Amino acid sequence: MNQDITIYTTTMCPVCAMVRDFLTHMNIEFKEVNVDMNPIAMIKLIGKTKRLSVPQTHINGKWVFGFDPEKIMVALKQSN
């Protein structure tokens, strides 16, 4: 299963850690972009989603906001 998954996070975000841990536990590979360390990525992210909060997870063209395992799994299945 070839998935394109990116999690946008910040350093001190406990909910971001929950998403990261969930995907790791499910053996799902992902890329992480820490917007604390990359302000340009933060500006681009806000421009795309119009949201200021993290985590924001981009799964093969679909967005999941916050920690929502059910929506993450649905997005993964729809991408197959």
Stockholm file with secondary structure:
# STOCKHOLM 1.0

chainA/1-80         MNQDITIYTTTMCPVCAMVRDFLTHMNIEFKEVNVDMNPIAMIKLIGKTKRLSVPQTHINGKWVFGFDPEKIMVALKQSN
#=GR chainA/1-80 SS CCCCEEEEECTTCHHHHHHHHHHHHTTCCCEEEETTTCHHHHHHHHHHHCCCCSCEEEETTEEEESSCHHHHHHHHHHTC
#=GC SS_cons        CCCCEEEEECTTCHHHHHHHHHHHHTTCCCEEEETTTCHHHHHHHHHHHCCCCSCEEEETTEEEESSCHHHHHHHHHHTC
//
